[in-house]
Amino acid sequence: MPEPAKRDNAAPRFLELSIKDSDGKTWNTVIAHAKDFSTGSVGYYCSDKITNPASGERYQCGLSFTLIGSKPAK
């Protein structure tokens, strides 16, 4: 895999994200871990199931954060 064009040396190893509804009620907290993507870019990724506390219905959640400009040149 090619090296990323850049990295954020001040970036933490993970991000803690709170999922809240429009009333401010927390549905869940997820952890996005630092990741080197297969494209060569770097950032964060998390995947989890989130439950609506009012209805009990579950949602699949996938989220990625990509460092802008980290994708290697071809």
PQR file with spaces between the fields and no chain letter, atoms N, CA, C, O and H, PARSE charges and radii, in Angstrom:
ATOM       1  N    MET     1       0.847   -1.181    0.000 -0.4000 1.5000
ATOM       2  CA   MET     1       0.000    0.000    0.000 -0.0000 2.0000
ATOM       3  C    MET     1       0.891    1.243    0.000  0.5500 1.7000
ATOM       4  O    MET     1       1.856    1.312    0.761 -0.5500 1.4000
ATOM       5  N    PRO     2       0.575    2.225   -0.849 -0.5600 1.5000
ATOM       6  CA   PRO     2       1.377    3.447   -0.871  0.2800 2.0000
ATOM       7  C    PRO     2       1.211    4.262    0.412  0.5500 1.7000
ATOM       8  O    PRO     2       0.186    4.180    1.088 -0.5500 1.4000
ATOM       9  N    GLU     3       2.216    5.031    0.725 -0.4000 1.5000
ATOM      10  CA   GLU     3       2.157    5.907    1.907 -0.0000 2.0000
ATOM      11  C    GLU     3       1.186    7.059    1.644  0.5500 1.7000
ATOM      12  O    GLU     3       1.108    7.557    0.521 -0.5500 1.4000
ATOM      13  H    GLU     3       3.049    5.098    0.175  0.4000 1.0000
ATOM      14  N    PRO     4       0.444    7.486    2.675 -0.5600 1.5000
ATOM      15  CA   PRO     4      -0.450    8.633    2.516  0.2800 2.0000
ATOM      16  C    PRO     4       0.339    9.884    2.145  0.5500 1.7000
ATOM      17  O    PRO     4       1.507   10.026    2.507 -0.5500 1.4000
ATOM      18  N    ALA     5      -0.314   10.788    1.419 -0.4000 1.5000
ATOM      19  CA   ALA     5       0.326   12.039    1.030 -0.0000 2.0000
ATOM      20  C    ALA     5       0.650   12.892    2.255  0.5500 1.7000
ATOM      21  O    ALA     5       1.619   13.652    2.251 -0.5500 1.4000
ATOM      22  H    ALA     5      -1.263   10.673    1.125  0.4000 1.0000
ATOM      23  N    LYS     6      -0.165   12.762    3.300 -0.4000 1.5000
ATOM      24  CA   LYS     6       0.102   13.472    4.559 -0.0000 2.0000
ATOM      25  C    LYS     6      -0.602   12.764    5.689  0.5500 1.7000
ATOM      26  O    LYS     6      -1.525   11.983    5.456 -0.5500 1.4000
ATOM      27  H    LYS     6      -0.952   12.145    3.303  0.4000 1.0000
ATOM      28  N    ARG     7      -0.179   13.027    6.916 -0.4000 1.5000
ATOM      29  CA   ARG     7      -0.795   12.528    8.145 -0.0000 2.0000
ATOM      30  C    ARG     7      -0.946   13.703    9.108  0.5500 1.7000
ATOM      31  O    ARG     7      -0.226   14.697    9.013 -0.5500 1.4000
ATOM      32  H    ARG     7       0.570   13.661    7.105  0.4000 1.0000
ATOM      33  N    ASP     8      -1.876   13.575   10.018 -0.4000 1.5000
ATOM      34  CA   ASP     8      -2.059   14.571   11.079 -0.0000 2.0000
ATOM      35  C    ASP     8      -1.374   14.029   12.326  0.5500 1.7000
ATOM      36  O    ASP     8      -1.940   13.189   13.025 -0.5500 1.4000
ATOM      37  H    ASP     8      -2.461   12.768   10.095  0.4000 1.0000
ATOM      38  N    ASN     9      -0.186   14.490   12.608 -0.4000 1.5000
ATOM      39  CA   ASN     9       0.586   13.982   13.744 -0.0000 2.0000
ATOM      40  C    ASN     9      -0.019   14.327   15.100  0.5500 1.7000
ATOM      41  O    ASN     9       0.363   13.743   16.115 -0.5500 1.4000
ATOM      42  H    ASN     9       0.274   15.172   12.040  0.4000 1.0000
ATOM      43  N    ALA    10      -0.962   15.274   15.125 -0.4000 1.5000
ATOM      44  CA   ALA    10      -1.620   15.651   16.375 -0.0000 2.0000
ATOM      45  C    ALA    10      -2.959   14.925   16.557  0.5500 1.7000
ATOM      46  O    ALA    10      -3.668   15.179   17.530 -0.5500 1.4000
ATOM      47  H    ALA    10      -1.272   15.748   14.301  0.4000 1.0000
ATOM      48  N    ALA    11      -3.309   14.027   15.633 -0.4000 1.5000
ATOM      49  CA   ALA    11      -4.590   13.325   15.713 -0.0000 2.0000
ATOM      50  C    ALA    11      -4.549   12.254   16.803  0.5500 1.7000
ATOM      51  O    ALA    11      -3.538   11.568   16.951 -0.5500 1.4000
ATOM      52  H    ALA    11      -2.732   13.820   14.842  0.4000 1.0000
ATOM      53  N    PRO    12      -5.633   12.102   17.569 -0.5600 1.5000
ATOM      54  CA   PRO    12      -5.679   11.066   18.597  0.2800 2.0000
ATOM      55  C    PRO    12      -5.888    9.681   17.974  0.5500 1.7000
ATOM      56  O    PRO    12      -6.162    9.574   16.778 -0.5500 1.4000
ATOM      57  N    ARG    13      -5.761    8.634   18.772 -0.4000 1.5000
ATOM      58  CA   ARG    13      -5.934    7.258   18.286 -0.0000 2.0000
ATOM      59  C    ARG    13      -7.397    6.926   18.028  0.5500 1.7000
ATOM      60  O    ARG    13      -7.692    6.050   17.215 -0.5500 1.4000
ATOM      61  H    ARG    13      -5.539    8.721   19.743  0.4000 1.0000
ATOM      62  N    PHE    14      -8.315    7.605   18.702 -0.4000 1.5000
ATOM      63  CA   PHE    14      -9.743    7.359   18.483 -0.0000 2.0000
ATOM      64  C    PHE    14     -10.548    8.612   18.795  0.5500 1.7000
ATOM      65  O    PHE    14     -10.066    9.533   19.455 -0.5500 1.4000
ATOM      66  H    PHE    14      -8.075    8.316   19.363  0.4000 1.0000
ATOM      67  N    LEU    15     -11.797    8.626   18.302 -0.4000 1.5000
ATOM      68  CA   LEU    15     -12.752    9.695   18.594 -0.0000 2.0000
ATOM      69  C    LEU    15     -13.973    9.064   19.254  0.5500 1.7000
ATOM      70  O    LEU    15     -14.434    8.010   18.816 -0.5500 1.4000
ATOM      71  H    LEU    15     -12.188    7.878   17.766  0.4000 1.0000
ATOM      72  N    GLU    16     -14.494    9.685   20.284 -0.4000 1.5000
ATOM      73  CA   GLU    16     -15.716    9.224   20.937 -0.0000 2.0000
ATOM      74  C    GLU    16     -16.853   10.117   20.458  0.5500 1.7000
ATOM      75  O    GLU    16     -16.805   11.336   20.623 -0.5500 1.4000
ATOM      76  H    GLU    16     -14.120   10.542   20.639  0.4000 1.0000
ATOM      77  N    LEU    17     -17.874    9.509   19.866 -0.4000 1.5000
ATOM      78  CA   LEU    17     -18.963   10.257   19.250 -0.0000 2.0000
ATOM      79  C    LEU    17     -20.281    9.932   19.942  0.5500 1.7000
ATOM      80  O    LEU    17     -20.629    8.762   20.102 -0.5500 1.4000
ATOM      81  H    LEU    17     -17.913    8.518   19.732  0.4000 1.0000
ATOM      82  N    SER    18     -21.008   10.955   20.350 -0.4000 1.5000
ATOM      83  CA   SER    18     -22.327   10.758   20.946 -0.0000 2.0000
ATOM      84  C    SER    18     -23.377   10.988   19.872  0.5500 1.7000
ATOM      85  O    SER    18     -23.371   12.017   19.196 -0.5500 1.4000
ATOM      86  H    SER    18     -20.725   11.905   20.221  0.4000 1.0000
ATOM      87  N    ILE    19     -24.286   10.018   19.718 -0.4000 1.5000
ATOM      88  CA   ILE    19     -25.381   10.125   18.767 -0.0000 2.0000
ATOM      89  C    ILE    19     -26.596   10.619   19.542  0.5500 1.7000
ATOM      90  O    ILE    19     -27.095    9.932   20.434 -0.5500 1.4000
ATOM      91  H    ILE    19     -24.292    9.183   20.268  0.4000 1.0000
ATOM      92  N    LYS    20     -27.073   11.822   19.195 -0.4000 1.5000
ATOM      93  CA   LYS    20     -28.203   12.428   19.910 -0.0000 2.0000
ATOM      94  C    LYS    20     -29.315   12.764   18.932  0.5500 1.7000
ATOM      95  O    LYS    20     -29.062   13.043   17.760 -0.5500 1.4000
ATOM      96  H    LYS    20     -26.668   12.381   18.471  0.4000 1.0000
ATOM      97  N    ASP    21     -30.554   12.735   19.426 -0.4000 1.5000
ATOM      98  CA   ASP    21     -31.682   13.134   18.591 -0.0000 2.0000
ATOM      99  C    ASP    21     -31.911   14.641   18.709  0.5500 1.7000
ATOM     100  O    ASP    21     -31.191   15.329   19.432 -0.5500 1.4000
ATOM     101  H    ASP    21     -30.759   12.509   20.378  0.4000 1.0000
ATOM     102  N    SER    22     -32.907   15.142   17.999 -0.4000 1.5000
ATOM     103  CA   SER    22     -33.160   16.585   17.961 -0.0000 2.0000
ATOM     104  C    SER    22     -33.593   17.149   19.312  0.5500 1.7000
ATOM     105  O    SER    22     -33.558   18.362   19.515 -0.5500 1.4000
ATOM     106  H    SER    22     -33.492   14.583   17.411  0.4000 1.0000
ATOM     107  N    ASP    23     -34.001   16.279   20.236 -0.4000 1.5000
ATOM     108  CA   ASP    23     -34.364   16.717   21.588 -0.0000 2.0000
ATOM     109  C    ASP    23     -33.189   16.654   22.553  0.5500 1.7000
ATOM     110  O    ASP    23     -33.330   16.995   23.727 -0.5500 1.4000
ATOM     111  H    ASP    23     -34.029   15.293   20.071  0.4000 1.0000
ATOM     112  N    GLY    24     -32.024   16.218   22.062 -0.4000 1.5000
ATOM     113  CA   GLY    24     -30.836   16.139   22.889 -0.0000 2.0000
ATOM     114  C    GLY    24     -30.679   14.827   23.645  0.5500 1.7000
ATOM     115  O    GLY    24     -29.742   14.675   24.428 -0.5500 1.4000
ATOM     116  H    GLY    24     -31.909   15.941   21.108  0.4000 1.0000
ATOM     117  N    LYS    25     -31.598   13.865   23.417 -0.4000 1.5000
ATOM     118  CA   LYS    25     -31.505   12.567   24.089 -0.0000 2.0000
ATOM     119  C    LYS    25     -30.455   11.704   23.382  0.5500 1.7000
ATOM     120  O    LYS    25     -30.484   11.541   22.162 -0.5500 1.4000
ATOM     121  H    LYS    25     -32.359   13.989   22.781  0.4000 1.0000
ATOM     122  N    THR    26     -29.526   11.154   24.176 -0.4000 1.5000
ATOM     123  CA   THR    26     -28.452   10.333   23.607 -0.0000 2.0000
ATOM     124  C    THR    26     -28.973    8.951   23.258  0.5500 1.7000
ATOM     125  O    THR    26     -29.563    8.269   24.095 -0.5500 1.4000
ATOM     126  H    THR    26     -29.502   11.287   25.167  0.4000 1.0000
ATOM     127  N    TRP    27     -28.751    8.543   22.012 -0.4000 1.5000
ATOM     128  CA   TRP    27     -29.122    7.201   21.558 -0.0000 2.0000
ATOM     129  C    TRP    27     -28.016    6.217   21.856  0.5500 1.7000
ATOM     130  O    TRP    27     -28.284    5.082   22.251 -0.5500 1.4000
ATOM     131  H    TRP    27     -28.271    9.097   21.332  0.4000 1.0000
ATOM     132  N    ASN    28     -26.755    6.642   21.670 -0.4000 1.5000
ATOM     133  CA   ASN    28     -25.612    5.758   21.884 -0.0000 2.0000
ATOM     134  C    ASN    28     -24.333    6.574   21.777  0.5500 1.7000
ATOM     135  O    ASN    28     -24.344    7.702   21.285 -0.5500 1.4000
ATOM     136  H    ASN    28     -26.537    7.564   21.349  0.4000 1.0000
ATOM     137  N    THR    29     -23.249    6.004   22.235 -0.4000 1.5000
ATOM     138  CA   THR    29     -21.918    6.568   22.052 -0.0000 2.0000
ATOM     139  C    THR    29     -21.099    5.525   21.305  0.5500 1.7000
ATOM     140  O    THR    29     -21.085    4.353   21.681 -0.5500 1.4000
ATOM     141  H    THR    29     -23.240    5.088   22.635  0.4000 1.0000
ATOM     142  N    VAL    30     -20.413    5.955   20.242 -0.4000 1.5000
ATOM     143  CA   VAL    30     -19.598    5.041   19.447 -0.0000 2.0000
ATOM     144  C    VAL    30     -18.156    5.531   19.427  0.5500 1.7000
ATOM     145  O    VAL    30     -17.885    6.709   19.660 -0.5500 1.4000
ATOM     146  H    VAL    30     -20.424    6.907   19.937  0.4000 1.0000
ATOM     147  N    ILE    31     -17.243    4.618   19.148 -0.4000 1.5000
ATOM     148  CA   ILE    31     -15.825    4.938   19.080 -0.0000 2.0000
ATOM     149  C    ILE    31     -15.362    4.775   17.637  0.5500 1.7000
ATOM     150  O    ILE    31     -15.532    3.710   17.044 -0.5500 1.4000
ATOM     151  H    ILE    31     -17.464    3.662   18.959  0.4000 1.0000
ATOM     152  N    ALA    32     -14.779    5.828   17.071 -0.4000 1.5000
ATOM     153  CA   ALA    32     -14.173    5.770   15.738 -0.0000 2.0000
ATOM     154  C    ALA    32     -12.665    5.657   15.934  0.5500 1.7000
ATOM     155  O    ALA    32     -12.034    6.543   16.510 -0.5500 1.4000
ATOM     156  H    ALA    32     -14.641    6.693   17.553  0.4000 1.0000
ATOM     157  N    HIS    33     -12.096    4.554   15.445 -0.4000 1.5000
ATOM     158  CA   HIS    33     -10.664    4.296   15.592 -0.0000 2.0000
ATOM     159  C    HIS    33      -9.891    4.811   14.379  0.5500 1.7000
ATOM     160  O    HIS    33     -10.413    4.838   13.265 -0.5500 1.4000
ATOM     161  H    HIS    33     -12.608    3.834   14.976  0.4000 1.0000
ATOM     162  N    ALA    34      -8.651    5.217   14.606 -0.4000 1.5000
ATOM     163  CA   ALA    34      -7.781    5.643   13.513 -0.0000 2.0000
ATOM     164  C    ALA    34      -7.655    4.500   12.515  0.5500 1.7000
ATOM     165  O    ALA    34      -7.587    3.334   12.902 -0.5500 1.4000
ATOM     166  H    ALA    34      -8.227    5.196   15.512  0.4000 1.0000
ATOM     167  N    LYS    35      -7.624    4.839   11.226 -0.4000 1.5000
ATOM     168  CA   LYS    35      -7.598    3.809   10.191 -0.0000 2.0000
ATOM     169  C    LYS    35      -6.789    4.267    8.990  0.5500 1.7000
ATOM     170  O    LYS    35      -6.854    5.425    8.577 -0.5500 1.4000
ATOM     171  H    LYS    35      -7.680    5.787   10.911  0.4000 1.0000
ATOM     172  N    ASP    36      -6.024    3.329    8.439 -0.4000 1.5000
ATOM     173  CA   ASP    36      -5.393    3.518    7.139 -0.0000 2.0000
ATOM     174  C    ASP    36      -6.299    2.819    6.130  0.5500 1.7000
ATOM     175  O    ASP    36      -6.394    1.592    6.137 -0.5500 1.4000
ATOM     176  H    ASP    36      -5.971    2.389    8.774  0.4000 1.0000
ATOM     177  N    PHE    37      -6.961    3.577    5.268 -0.4000 1.5000
ATOM     178  CA   PHE    37      -7.903    3.015    4.313 -0.0000 2.0000
ATOM     179  C    PHE    37      -7.173    2.350    3.146  0.5500 1.7000
ATOM     180  O    PHE    37      -6.015    2.665    2.873 -0.5500 1.4000
ATOM     181  H    PHE    37      -6.883    4.574    5.262  0.4000 1.0000
ATOM     182  N    SER    38      -7.849    1.435    2.463 -0.4000 1.5000
ATOM     183  CA   SER    38      -7.244    0.704    1.345 -0.0000 2.0000
ATOM     184  C    SER    38      -6.884    1.627    0.187  0.5500 1.7000
ATOM     185  O    SER    38      -6.064    1.262   -0.655 -0.5500 1.4000
ATOM     186  H    SER    38      -8.790    1.179    2.685  0.4000 1.0000
ATOM     187  N    THR    39      -7.478    2.808    0.129 -0.4000 1.5000
ATOM     188  CA   THR    39      -7.168    3.786   -0.922 -0.0000 2.0000
ATOM     189  C    THR    39      -5.825    4.472   -0.684  0.5500 1.7000
ATOM     190  O    THR    39      -5.291    5.130   -1.577 -0.5500 1.4000
ATOM     191  H    THR    39      -8.144    3.104    0.813  0.4000 1.0000
ATOM     192  N    GLY    40      -5.281    4.314    0.527 -0.4000 1.5000
ATOM     193  CA   GLY    40      -4.045    4.997    0.909 -0.0000 2.0000
ATOM     194  C    GLY    40      -4.303    6.210    1.776  0.5500 1.7000
ATOM     195  O    GLY    40      -3.377    6.743    2.387 -0.5500 1.4000
ATOM     196  H    GLY    40      -5.715    3.779    1.252  0.4000 1.0000
ATOM     197  N    SER    41      -5.563    6.660    1.841 -0.4000 1.5000
ATOM     198  CA   SER    41      -5.931    7.782    2.709 -0.0000 2.0000
ATOM     199  C    SER    41      -5.918    7.327    4.163  0.5500 1.7000
ATOM     200  O    SER    41      -5.931    6.129    4.445 -0.5500 1.4000
ATOM     201  H    SER    41      -6.316    6.227    1.345  0.4000 1.0000
ATOM     202  N    VAL    42      -5.892    8.282    5.080 -0.4000 1.5000
ATOM     203  CA   VAL    42      -5.964    7.989    6.507 -0.0000 2.0000
ATOM     204  C    VAL    42      -7.115    8.756    7.136  0.5500 1.7000
ATOM     205  O    VAL    42      -7.578    9.759    6.592 -0.5500 1.4000
ATOM     206  H    VAL    42      -5.881    9.255    4.851  0.4000 1.0000
ATOM     207  N    GLY    43      -7.571    8.279    8.281 -0.4000 1.5000
ATOM     208  CA   GLY    43      -8.659    8.947    8.986 -0.0000 2.0000
ATOM     209  C    GLY    43      -9.178    8.080   10.107  0.5500 1.7000
ATOM     210  O    GLY    43      -8.405    7.457   10.835 -0.5500 1.4000
ATOM     211  H    GLY    43      -7.195    7.465    8.723  0.4000 1.0000
ATOM     212  N    TYR    44     -10.507    8.041   10.246 -0.4000 1.5000
ATOM     213  CA   TYR    44     -11.177    7.293   11.310 -0.0000 2.0000
ATOM     214  C    TYR    44     -12.358    6.533   10.727  0.5500 1.7000
ATOM     215  O    TYR    44     -12.942    6.935    9.721 -0.5500 1.4000
ATOM     216  H    TYR    44     -11.135    8.547    9.655  0.4000 1.0000
ATOM     217  N    TYR    45     -12.700    5.413   11.386 -0.4000 1.5000
ATOM     218  CA   TYR    45     -13.849    4.633   10.943 -0.0000 2.0000
ATOM     219  C    TYR    45     -14.526    3.980   12.147  0.5500 1.7000
ATOM     220  O    TYR    45     -13.862    3.544   13.087 -0.5500 1.4000
ATOM     221  H    TYR    45     -12.225    5.086   12.203  0.4000 1.0000
ATOM     222  N    CYS    46     -15.861    3.921   12.102 -0.4000 1.5000
ATOM     223  CA   CYS    46     -16.607    3.147   13.090 -0.0000 2.0000
ATOM     224  C    CYS    46     -17.845    2.554   12.431  0.5500 1.7000
ATOM     225  O    CYS    46     -18.360    3.080   11.445 -0.5500 1.4000
ATOM     226  H    CYS    46     -16.401    4.276   11.338  0.4000 1.0000
ATOM     227  N    SER    47     -18.300    1.462   12.990 -0.4000 1.5000
ATOM     228  CA   SER    47     -19.521    0.797   12.553 -0.0000 2.0000
ATOM     229  C    SER    47     -20.175    0.218   13.792  0.5500 1.7000
ATOM     230  O    SER    47     -19.514   -0.425   14.608 -0.5500 1.4000
ATOM     231  H    SER    47     -17.881    1.034   13.791  0.4000 1.0000
ATOM     232  N    ASP    48     -21.477    0.445   13.935 -0.4000 1.5000
ATOM     233  CA   ASP    48     -22.175   -0.037   15.127 -0.0000 2.0000
ATOM     234  C    ASP    48     -23.672   -0.081   14.852  0.5500 1.7000
ATOM     235  O    ASP    48     -24.139    0.380   13.810 -0.5500 1.4000
ATOM     236  H    ASP    48     -22.014    0.967   13.273  0.4000 1.0000
ATOM     237  N    LYS    49     -24.403   -0.631   15.780 -0.4000 1.5000
ATOM     238  CA   LYS    49     -25.866   -0.607   15.738 -0.0000 2.0000
ATOM     239  C    LYS    49     -26.332    0.361   16.814  0.5500 1.7000
ATOM     240  O    LYS    49     -25.849    0.346   17.946 -0.5500 1.4000
ATOM     241  H    LYS    49     -24.024   -1.005   16.627  0.4000 1.0000
ATOM     242  N    ILE    50     -27.287    1.207   16.428 -0.4000 1.5000
ATOM     243  CA   ILE    50     -27.796    2.254   17.315 -0.0000 2.0000
ATOM     244  C    ILE    50     -29.283    1.982   17.564  0.5500 1.7000
ATOM     245  O    ILE    50     -30.028    1.712   16.622 -0.5500 1.4000
ATOM     246  H    ILE    50     -27.680    1.220   15.508  0.4000 1.0000
ATOM     247  N    THR    51     -29.715    2.050   18.824 -0.4000 1.5000
ATOM     248  CA   THR    51     -31.115    1.795   19.172 -0.0000 2.0000
ATOM     249  C    THR    51     -31.820    3.096   19.517  0.5500 1.7000
ATOM     250  O    THR    51     -31.312    3.903   20.296 -0.5500 1.4000
ATOM     251  H    THR    51     -29.109    2.269   19.589  0.4000 1.0000
ATOM     252  N    ASN    52     -33.002    3.293   18.926 -0.4000 1.5000
ATOM     253  CA   ASN    52     -33.845    4.436   19.266 -0.0000 2.0000
ATOM     254  C    ASN    52     -34.458    4.128   20.630  0.5500 1.7000
ATOM     255  O    ASN    52     -35.239    3.184   20.744 -0.5500 1.4000
ATOM     256  H    ASN    52     -33.414    2.637   18.294  0.4000 1.0000
ATOM     257  N    PRO    53     -34.126    4.898   21.669 -0.5600 1.5000
ATOM     258  CA   PRO    53     -34.631    4.599   23.015  0.2800 2.0000
ATOM     259  C    PRO    53     -36.150    4.737   23.142  0.5500 1.7000
ATOM     260  O    PRO    53     -36.750    4.125   24.026 -0.5500 1.4000
ATOM     261  N    ALA    54     -36.778    5.531   22.272 -0.4000 1.5000
ATOM     262  CA   ALA    54     -38.223    5.726   22.349 -0.0000 2.0000
ATOM     263  C    ALA    54     -39.002    4.554   21.758  0.5500 1.7000
ATOM     264  O    ALA    54     -40.068    4.201   22.262 -0.5500 1.4000
ATOM     265  H    ALA    54     -36.290    6.028   21.554  0.4000 1.0000
ATOM     266  N    SER    55     -38.474    3.948   20.687 -0.4000 1.5000
ATOM     267  CA   SER    55     -39.216    2.891   19.997 -0.0000 2.0000
ATOM     268  C    SER    55     -38.574    1.512   20.102  0.5500 1.7000
ATOM     269  O    SER    55     -39.241    0.501   19.887 -0.5500 1.4000
ATOM     270  H    SER    55     -37.608    4.235   20.278  0.4000 1.0000
ATOM     271  N    GLY    56     -37.285    1.463   20.431 -0.4000 1.5000
ATOM     272  CA   GLY    56     -36.574    0.195   20.458 -0.0000 2.0000
ATOM     273  C    GLY    56     -36.082   -0.252   19.084  0.5500 1.7000
ATOM     274  O    GLY    56     -35.403   -1.274   18.978 -0.5500 1.4000
ATOM     275  H    GLY    56     -36.743    2.285   20.606  0.4000 1.0000
ATOM     276  N    GLU    57     -36.411    0.491   18.037 -0.4000 1.5000
ATOM     277  CA   GLU    57     -35.953    0.152   16.683 -0.0000 2.0000
ATOM     278  C    GLU    57     -34.451    0.357   16.594  0.5500 1.7000
ATOM     279  O    GLU    57     -33.895    1.268   17.207 -0.5500 1.4000
ATOM     280  H    GLU    57     -36.963    1.320   18.123  0.4000 1.0000
ATOM     281  N    ARG    58     -33.793   -0.522   15.804 -0.4000 1.5000
ATOM     282  CA   ARG    58     -32.333   -0.468   15.682 -0.0000 2.0000
ATOM     283  C    ARG    58     -31.931    0.016   14.302  0.5500 1.7000
ATOM     284  O    ARG    58     -32.600   -0.261   13.307 -0.5500 1.4000
ATOM     285  H    ARG    58     -34.245   -1.262   15.306  0.4000 1.0000
ATOM     286  N    TYR    59     -30.832    0.739   14.263 -0.4000 1.5000
ATOM     287  CA   TYR    59     -30.274    1.284   13.030 -0.0000 2.0000
ATOM     288  C    TYR    59     -28.825    0.829   12.899  0.5500 1.7000
ATOM     289  O    TYR    59     -28.104    0.724   13.891 -0.5500 1.4000
ATOM     290  H    TYR    59     -30.288    0.964   15.071  0.4000 1.0000
ATOM     291  N    GLN    60     -28.410    0.559   11.664 -0.4000 1.5000
ATOM     292  CA   GLN    60     -27.009    0.260   11.373 -0.0000 2.0000
ATOM     293  C    GLN    60     -26.318    1.580   11.085  0.5500 1.7000
ATOM     294  O    GLN    60     -26.840    2.402   10.333 -0.5500 1.4000
ATOM     295  H    GLN    60     -28.997    0.644   10.859  0.4000 1.0000
ATOM     296  N    CYS    61     -25.150    1.790   11.675 -0.4000 1.5000
ATOM     297  CA   CYS    61     -24.414    3.040   11.509 -0.0000 2.0000
ATOM     298  C    CYS    61     -23.004    2.741   11.023  0.5500 1.7000
ATOM     299  O    CYS    61     -22.305    1.926   11.625 -0.5500 1.4000
ATOM     300  H    CYS    61     -24.726    1.122   12.287  0.4000 1.0000
ATOM     301  N    GLY    62     -22.580    3.380    9.958 -0.4000 1.5000
ATOM     302  CA   GLY    62     -21.207    3.306    9.478 -0.0000 2.0000
ATOM     303  C    GLY    62     -20.741    4.718    9.202  0.5500 1.7000
ATOM     304  O    GLY    62     -21.437    5.481    8.532 -0.5500 1.4000
ATOM     305  H    GLY    62     -23.148    4.042    9.469  0.4000 1.0000
ATOM     306  N    LEU    63     -19.589    5.075    9.703 -0.4000 1.5000
ATOM     307  CA   LEU    63     -19.125    6.453    9.594 -0.0000 2.0000
ATOM     308  C    LEU    63     -17.624    6.484    9.371  0.5500 1.7000
ATOM     309  O    LEU    63     -16.870    5.800   10.064 -0.5500 1.4000
ATOM     310  H    LEU    63     -19.023    4.456   10.248  0.4000 1.0000
ATOM     311  N    SER    64     -17.194    7.279    8.403 -0.4000 1.5000
ATOM     312  CA   SER    64     -15.756    7.442    8.187 -0.0000 2.0000
ATOM     313  C    SER    64     -15.405    8.920    8.131  0.5500 1.7000
ATOM     314  O    SER    64     -16.184    9.743    7.651 -0.5500 1.4000
ATOM     315  H    SER    64     -17.807    7.835    7.840  0.4000 1.0000
ATOM     316  N    PHE    65     -14.228    9.235    8.627 -0.4000 1.5000
ATOM     317  CA   PHE    65     -13.640   10.570    8.569 -0.0000 2.0000
ATOM     318  C    PHE    65     -12.338   10.410    7.802  0.5500 1.7000
ATOM     319  O    PHE    65     -11.473    9.639    8.217 -0.5500 1.4000
ATOM     320  H    PHE    65     -13.596    8.566    9.017  0.4000 1.0000
ATOM     321  N    THR    66     -12.183   11.115    6.707 -0.4000 1.5000
ATOM     322  CA   THR    66     -10.967   11.004    5.902 -0.0000 2.0000
ATOM     323  C    THR    66     -10.204   12.323    5.956  0.5500 1.7000
ATOM     324  O    THR    66     -10.778   13.389    5.736 -0.5500 1.4000
ATOM     325  H    THR    66     -12.885   11.741    6.371  0.4000 1.0000
ATOM     326  N    LEU    67      -8.917   12.246    6.247 -0.4000 1.5000
ATOM     327  CA   LEU    67      -8.074   13.435    6.270 -0.0000 2.0000
ATOM     328  C    LEU    67      -7.962   13.975    4.849  0.5500 1.7000
ATOM     329  O    LEU    67      -7.462   13.287    3.960 -0.5500 1.4000
ATOM     330  H    LEU    67      -8.450   11.379    6.426  0.4000 1.0000
ATOM     331  N    ILE    68      -8.419   15.185    4.637 -0.4000 1.5000
ATOM     332  CA   ILE    68      -8.394   15.810    3.315 -0.0000 2.0000
ATOM     333  C    ILE    68      -6.938   15.958    2.870  0.5500 1.7000
ATOM     334  O    ILE    68      -6.091   16.480    3.595 -0.5500 1.4000
ATOM     335  H    ILE    68      -8.826   15.744    5.359  0.4000 1.0000
ATOM     336  N    GLY    69      -6.681   15.478    1.651 -0.4000 1.5000
ATOM     337  CA   GLY    69      -5.329   15.582    1.082 -0.0000 2.0000
ATOM     338  C    GLY    69      -4.409   14.438    1.444  0.5500 1.7000
ATOM     339  O    GLY    69      -3.225   14.465    1.107 -0.5500 1.4000
ATOM     340  H    GLY    69      -7.369   15.054    1.063  0.4000 1.0000
ATOM     341  N    SER    70      -4.949   13.402    2.144 -0.4000 1.5000
ATOM     342  CA   SER    70      -4.071   12.295    2.543 -0.0000 2.0000
ATOM     343  C    SER    70      -3.953   11.200    1.477  0.5500 1.7000
ATOM     344  O    SER    70      -3.072   10.344    1.559 -0.5500 1.4000
ATOM     345  H    SER    70      -5.911   13.379    2.417  0.4000 1.0000
ATOM     346  N    LYS    71      -4.833   11.228    0.487 -0.4000 1.5000
ATOM     347  CA   LYS    71      -4.777   10.194   -0.556 -0.0000 2.0000
ATOM     348  C    LYS    71      -3.500   10.361   -1.384  0.5500 1.7000
ATOM     349  O    LYS    71      -3.218   11.458   -1.866 -0.5500 1.4000
ATOM     350  H    LYS    71      -5.549   11.923    0.420  0.4000 1.0000
ATOM     351  N    PRO    72      -2.725    9.282   -1.553 -0.5600 1.5000
ATOM     352  CA   PRO    72      -1.482    9.381   -2.314  0.2800 2.0000
ATOM     353  C    PRO    72      -1.747    9.706   -3.779  0.5500 1.7000
ATOM     354  O    PRO    72      -2.784    9.340   -4.333 -0.5500 1.4000
ATOM     355  N    ALA    73      -0.799   10.397   -4.392 -0.4000 1.5000
ATOM     356  CA   ALA    73      -0.893   10.695   -5.821 -0.0000 2.0000
ATOM     357  C    ALA    73      -0.686    9.387   -6.587  0.5500 1.7000
ATOM     358  O    ALA    73       0.036    8.500   -6.132 -0.5500 1.4000
ATOM     359  H    ALA    73       0.043   10.695   -3.942  0.4000 1.0000
ATOM     360  N    LYS    74      -1.313    9.278   -7.731 -0.4000 1.5000
ATOM     361  CA   LYS    74      -1.185    8.052   -8.543 -0.0000 2.0000
ATOM     362  C    LYS    74       0.124    7.989   -9.259  0.5500 1.7000
ATOM     363  O    LYS    74       0.387    7.028   -9.981 -0.5500 1.4000
ATOM     364  H    LYS    74      -1.899    9.999   -8.101  0.4000 1.0000
